[in-house]
Amino acid sequence: MAHRGERTLDGDPRARPVLGCSAMRTVVATRYVTPLREGGSLPAIVEGDDDGLWVAKFRGAGQGPRALVAEQLGGELARAAGLRVPEMVHLEVDAALGRNEPDYEIRQLLKASAGTNLGLDYLPGSAAFDPASGRGPDPDLASDVVAVDAFLGNVDRTARNTNLLVWHRQVWLIDHGAALTFHHAWDLARDTARAPFPAVKDHVLLPWATALPAAVERLRARLGHDVLERAVAELPDAWLGGEPFANPVAHRTAYLAHLAGRLEAASLWLEEAERARAHLV
């Protein structure tokens, strides 16, 4: 693997992701560098014991562990579907990391986040995708992103907040913490697994998504049951359990069942997406 910031032989600073889900690395946070004030979760850039810089998403933030589950599952499944997502690692944070931090809120956040958190590879010099620039992505790429977000129930890829970065002329997906909205109401999860996704009408890439049926077929082919199983198995126990689940195993089983159900119901959310796009053109 190329060192962060170093170009690979094909000129792309990160190789095209291999389809499927690979085991996530664990990195120990060694230095808190600077906060990122976007949103209310207080992410930050931290340095790891691998000498890399990581965008840290903390379990002690207001959204709690569910946001980390959505971030990890959403990102890893998008990568398995063939899209570019920054590498993610399990980021171990010691409560002492913030002892010299003058900001009281940050000190409390780090103290509450002791243990396993999530880190995303920092992409230096990247810029937010601007839909007003007039230069849209390739229709196949746009369709793949819309299909993945409809599958994940990701409500946070809009013109106001694209959560897309352009880095070395490639589009990268970030911030999946608002996906998997079903896990905020598990009593309704069985129904929502096979429901359309009305929020797709606000998707920032929908105007360019002219190949949605083919994108959904690619998605279903790439996210086989074994891929879903591996992705769910990577979730740390520390983020799982609690009501209504007896243990992390039961929690993982529920995630797997819901995701499998979403794929089986692909025709429903594909129809919703195509209907929404028809109203734009």
Secondary structure, DSSP 8 states (H G I E B T S, - for coil): ---TT---TTS-SS----SS----EEEEEEEEEEE--SSSS--EEEEETTS-EEEEE-TTSTT-HHHHHHHHHHHHHHHHTT-----EEEEEE-GGGGTT-S-HHHHHHHHHT-EEEEEEE--TT-EE--GGGS----HHHHHHHHHHHHHHT----BSSS--EEEETTEEEE---TT--GGGG-GGGHHHHTTS--GGGGGBTTGGG---HHHHHHHHHHHS-HHHHHHHHHTS-GGG--BTTBSSHHHHHHHHHHHHHHHHHTHHHHHHHHHHHHHTT-
